[in-house]
Amino acid sequence: MSDDTKMRTSVPRCPGCGVNVRLESRVYVGSELLCPSCDAVLEVISTEPVELDWANDDEDEEDC
């Protein structure tokens, strides 16, 4: 199975609302995506399989 086929068959879910997040193009660890359901900013934390987590806003934490 090619890498492109793996990308298409792996459908990650939003960690917040659980909806499937469709991948429009090749993603890499660190890529950010927007959940189509809850508008959460998500970050790719793994590519095999594709896994998502909330994107870290380290800049906001430093301001506190």
Backbone as CSV, one residue per row, in Angstrom:
resi,resn,N_x,N_y,N_z,CA_x,CA_y,CA_z,C_x,C_y,C_z
1,MET,0.862,-1.181,0.000,0.000,0.000,0.000,0.902,1.237,0.000
2,SER,0.627,2.198,-0.866,1.440,3.404,-0.952,1.097,4.371,0.169
3,ASP,1.990,5.356,0.392,1.738,6.367,1.419,0.463,7.137,1.131
4,ASP,0.201,7.439,-0.161,-1.003,8.186,-0.514,-2.259,7.399,-0.169
5,THR,-2.231,6.081,-0.363,-3.378,5.250,-0.037,-3.604,5.251,1.471
6,LYS,-2.521,5.173,2.253,-2.657,5.221,3.700,-3.281,6.525,4.144
7,MET,-2.904,7.620,3.507,-3.440,8.926,3.869,-4.945,8.960,3.640
8,ARG,-5.414,8.357,2.546,-6.835,8.411,2.229,-7.661,7.495,3.115
9,THR,-7.085,6.381,3.566,-7.869,5.435,4.344,-7.867,5.770,5.829
10,SER,-6.961,6.605,6.255,-6.879,6.988,7.660,-7.670,8.275,7.865
11,VAL,-8.805,8.169,8.545,-9.646,9.341,8.783,-9.587,9.683,10.268
12,PRO,-8.860,10.752,10.596,-8.739,11.116,12.004,-10.011,11.764,12.537
13,ARG,-10.152,11.741,13.859,-11.313,12.351,14.519,-10.858,13.521,15.373
14,CYS,-11.728,14.507,15.490,-11.481,15.651,16.361,-11.500,15.154,17.809
15,PRO,-10.488,15.510,18.605,-10.483,15.063,19.998,-11.558,15.736,20.851
16,GLY,-12.123,16.827,20.355,-13.151,17.539,21.104,-14.549,17.012,20.851
17,CYS,-14.960,17.002,19.584,-16.342,16.633,19.271,-16.473,15.246,18.637
18,GLY,-15.346,14.637,18.226,-15.375,13.289,17.689,-15.732,13.170,16.220
19,VAL,-15.953,14.289,15.541,-16.322,14.236,14.125,-15.091,13.860,13.289
20,ASN,-15.309,13.140,12.182,-14.223,12.824,11.251,-13.723,14.109,10.614
21,VAL,-12.404,14.282,10.598,-11.793,15.458,9.983,-11.192,15.010,8.659
22,ARG,-11.768,15.479,7.582,-11.340,15.086,6.248,-10.042,15.794,5.892
23,LEU,-9.097,15.035,5.359,-7.813,15.589,4.961,-7.859,15.925,3.478
24,GLU,-7.656,17.190,3.151,-7.712,17.634,1.766,-6.389,17.427,1.029
25,SER,-5.299,17.385,1.780,-3.984,17.223,1.159,-3.079,16.473,2.114
26,ARG,-1.860,16.233,1.679,-0.872,15.550,2.527,-0.612,16.405,3.756
27,VAL,-0.580,15.763,4.895,-0.309,16.467,6.145,0.971,15.932,6.766
28,TYR,1.566,16.723,7.596,2.809,16.380,8.272,2.646,16.632,9.761
29,VAL,3.485,15.999,10.577,3.469,16.274,12.008,3.703,17.770,12.189
30,GLY,2.826,18.411,12.937,2.899,19.851,13.156,1.938,20.642,12.285
31,SER,1.357,20.013,11.251,0.368,20.706,10.418,-0.848,21.050,11.263
32,GLU,-1.441,22.203,11.015,-2.647,22.593,11.746,-3.855,22.512,10.831
33,LEU,-4.959,22.041,11.396,-6.222,21.887,10.688,-7.327,22.492,11.524
34,LEU,-8.437,22.797,10.891,-9.603,23.318,11.588,-10.699,22.268,11.549
35,CYS,-11.270,21.963,12.714,-12.376,21.000,12.764,-13.585,21.619,12.067
36,PRO,-14.198,20.894,11.125,-15.349,21.439,10.405,-16.611,21.547,11.257
37,SER,-16.630,20.885,12.400,-17.817,20.888,13.236,-17.736,21.903,14.379
38,CYS,-16.640,21.852,15.154,-16.560,22.704,16.343,-15.555,23.850,16.196
39,ASP,-14.913,23.954,15.037,-13.939,25.015,14.731,-12.708,25.002,15.630
40,ALA,-12.411,23.865,16.267,-11.198,23.755,17.076,-9.977,23.735,16.172
41,VAL,-8.909,24.391,16.589,-7.647,24.342,15.860,-6.919,23.091,16.328
42,LEU,-6.632,22.200,15.374,-6.034,20.910,15.687,-4.658,20.799,15.049
43,GLU,-3.822,19.986,15.661,-2.464,19.774,15.160,-2.264,18.285,14.897
44,VAL,-1.595,17.963,13.792,-1.260,16.580,13.479,-0.115,16.158,14.397
45,ILE,-0.348,15.106,15.199,0.693,14.636,16.109,1.298,13.315,15.651
46,SER,0.686,12.668,14.654,1.188,11.425,14.086,0.652,11.300,12.671
47,THR,1.444,10.687,11.778,0.976,10.514,10.401,0.699,9.070,10.037
48,GLU,1.112,8.100,10.845,0.847,6.696,10.551,0.399,5.971,11.800
49,PRO,-0.857,5.937,12.130,-1.973,6.591,11.443,-2.026,8.072,11.790
50,VAL,-2.821,8.811,11.022,-2.973,10.240,11.291,-3.751,10.406,12.590
51,GLU,-3.158,11.140,13.522,-3.805,11.443,14.796,-3.769,12.940,15.025
52,LEU,-4.847,13.454,15.610,-4.969,14.884,15.875,-5.083,15.155,17.362
53,ASP,-4.607,16.328,17.766,-4.769,16.806,19.130,-4.979,18.309,19.016
54,TRP,-5.357,18.951,20.112,-5.528,20.391,20.074,-4.182,21.045,19.842
55,ALA,-4.166,22.088,19.010,-2.923,22.817,18.761,-2.553,23.592,20.013
56,ASN,-1.287,23.614,20.333,-0.809,24.339,21.510,-0.654,25.822,21.186
57,ASP,-1.169,26.639,22.062,-0.996,28.085,21.957,-0.012,28.516,23.028
58,ASP,1.258,28.147,22.880,2.278,28.463,23.867,2.429,29.974,24.068
59,GLU,2.193,30.746,23.008,2.322,32.202,23.115,1.322,32.765,24.114
60,ASP,0.098,32.251,24.110,-0.932,32.739,25.033,-0.563,32.415,26.476
61,GLU,0.026,31.227,26.711,0.389,30.823,28.056,1.496,31.702,28.623
62,GLU,2.401,32.192,27.761,3.510,33.022,28.229,3.020,34.393,28.695
63,ASP,1.892,34.857,28.157,1.366,36.160,28.510,0.738,36.173,29.896
64,CYS,0.383,35.013,30.432,-0.311,34.950,31.732,0.633,35.190,32.880
